[in-house]
Structures are given as C-alpha cells and as structure tokens.
Amino acid sequence: MAYVISDACISCGTCADGCPVAAITAGDSQYDINADVCISCGACESVCPVSAISEE
C-alpha cells in the first residue's frame, strides 16, 4: 500500500528528503507521493513533523 499526504502538509520537504526512492515531489499546494514509485517503507511518515502522511 502506498502512502498519501493529507491537507495538513506544510510543504516543508522533510518527507521528500527522507524518501529512499524519490517518490515524493513538490505539488502545487503540498507535496505528493507517486504511488507507482512508493515502496511503502514508511520513512516519510516517520519524519513528517505534522503527521500529514499515512497509509492509503
């Protein structure tokens, strides 16, 4: 299962820096996770300072 980023995202980029497969990119108003690239490792969820990431 891929992870998703909620509207609570503050666009800090911490999740993108923590992603080992570069599945996270900056979107228009928040960061986005590419489900086709995400390996569901949870690294992004553990580093998000506002808990905006969860499993889909």
C-alpha positions, -999 to +999 in steps of 0.1 A: +000+000+000+013+034-009+013+063+015-006+096+010-001+131+021-031+149+037-041+186+036-022+190+068+010+192+048+030+223+054+053+218+024+085+217+044+101+190+022+112+168+050+094+138+036+110+142+002+144+143+018+136+111+037+123+091+008+148+065-003+132+060-038+124+097-046+087+090-048+078+124-032+077+157-052+065+192-046+030+198-058+010+230-063-001+234-027+016+204-009+039+175-015+027+144-035+036+108-033+038+088-066+020+055-057+038+037-086+072+045-071+064+043-034+077+011-018+056+016+014+087+017+037+072+044+060+103+065+061+083+096+051+057+090+077+082+088+105+099+121+096+069+143+089+067+170+116+029+175+114+019+138+109+004+146+075+014+112+060-005+079+064-011+046+046-037+048+019 
